[in-house]
Amino acid sequence: MSDTGAGGRGATAGEAPQEPPEEPYLAAAAADRWDVLRYEEADGAVHRVVPAGAGSSVVTTYERRGRSRRRLVLALVPLAAVGLPAAGWLFADAYGLAVGAVVAAITAAIIVRRHVSEDPEDRTDVPEVVDASASAETARSYGLENDDTIADAEAYLAANPDATPDRSPEDALDAAQRRNR
């Protein structure tokens, strides 16, 4: 049975990984610090762990994506307001124009009501940092969906005690983010 972890370099059950997990996770495990995120899903809350200090970046990314989606949907309002009546006029003259205008007004009202009046506190598509810089033991108490992330890093460090990184989790995370740009 193969168990894949943070870096996708799995190890056989009961065996320490041969290659280190991704650097930010290894550094976080060495410092024993993790941010715990809560994601609201249809069947309840799910908790996931990321290296200490990365939780706020994850939340910010989700918030930006949500704003972009709302802007895109709101851009459809003028298109519906002009396009539906114009299409109606082309296909059915004055009667089509009137029907198109009514459909456009209803469509615009639904879009605006749903996306503009949305309370940011009620949104469930953005995770929440529920515990910042928690120890591995504290993070595990949340019943993590990705507990193998911590386990892989700890197993590697236990098997390779000299592999402890010489920099902080924040420095390792910054280096990894620069590499990914």
Buried (B, 14 or more C-beta within 10 A) or exposed (E): EEBEBBBEBBBEEEEBBEEBBBBBBBBBBBBBBBBBBBBEEEEEBBBBBBBBBBBEBBBEEBBEEBEEEBEEBBEBBEEBBEBBBBBBBEEEEEEBBBBBBEBBBEBBEEBEEEBEEEEEEEEEEBBBBBBBBBBBEBBBEBEBBBBBBBBBBBBBBEEBEEEEBEBBBBBBBBBBEEEEE
